[in-house]
Amino acid sequence: MFEALDNVGGKFAFPTVAAVARMRPDLIRTILNEGHEVASHGYNHVRYPSLTAEERERDLALSLQTYRKMGVRITGFRAPYDRYTDDMPQLIDKYGLVWDGGFGYRAEHREKTYFFKVQFASGESSTTFIPLNVMSDDLMIDGRGMSPTHVSRALKAEIEKVSQTKGVIMFDLHPIRMGQKLYAPCLRDVVEYAHTLGGWCATPTEAVTYWNSHGEWKGDSSFCLLLTGDIDNWVFSDYLRRVLWRRG
C-alpha cells in the first residue's frame, strides 16, 4: 500500500485496535514514519452497542492510554464494525478527539459530503464527524466479488460524484484486502484520478484541521479524498492473541 501511494501524494489513515498495536509497535512506527496516520479502533474489536456505557468508555480510554504509553498521539477514532450508540458522539467529544470516521456511516449521515458537528444539550461538539462512503472493500471484494479493475471503477465513480459537490469523501478500505498485491494498485489509480479532478488526498487530521481553520481545502483543491482502512489484526495468530489478551 505504501508503494502504491508513494510519489502520488496519497495519504492513508489506519484506525487500529490498540491491543493489536500493543503487540506490534514496530508496525505502528512504520505507518507513522511513512507519513500516514494511526487512529483508535478501540482497545478490543468489540461491538460497542453490546457494552454498557461504562464499558464503552473504559474500552475507548484504554485504547488511548495504550497509544500514549507507546508515544503515539491519537486524534481520530472509528468504532469496530461502525457500530455506535446514540451517546457515543458525546463520549468521543469528551476525550478531545479531532475526528470520528464511523458515526457518519449511519443512514442519516451516509449521503453527506461535508464534515459535520453533532448537537448536544450543552452545545455543538468540538469533534468533527466525517461521512463514510458505502463503497467499502468488504462490500466490493467479499460481497460483490469485484476485480481490481471494477474496484477502481467503482471508487472513481464515487469520487467523481463528490468532486461536483466540492465536499469530502471517505472510504473504508481494509489493509487485509487492499494490501494484497492484486488490489493495492487501485489506491494509486484513485488518488491519481482524484488529482485530475482537483482533489486533495490528506490524512483525516490534516483535512479536518485545515478545513476548520480555513473553510476551504488546501492549495485551492476543489474537494478532499480521505483513504482509511481498519486494522483489526496483523495476522491470524495476532487475532487469537488479541482475543486472549488480558486487558489492563
Buried (B, 14 or more C-beta within 10 A) or exposed (E): BBEBBEEBBBBBBBBBBBBBBBBBBEBBBEBBEBEBBBBBBBBBBBEBEEBEEEEBBBBBBBBBEBBEEBEBEBBBBBBBBBBBBEEBBBBBBBBEBBBBBBBBBBEEBEEBBEBBBBEEEEEEBEBBBBBBBEBBBEEBBEEEEBEBEBBBBBBBEBBEBBBEEBBBBBBBBBBBBBBEEEBBBBBBBBBBBBBEBBBBBBBBBBBBBBBBEEEEBEEEBBBBBBBBBBBBBBEEEBBEBBEEBEEE
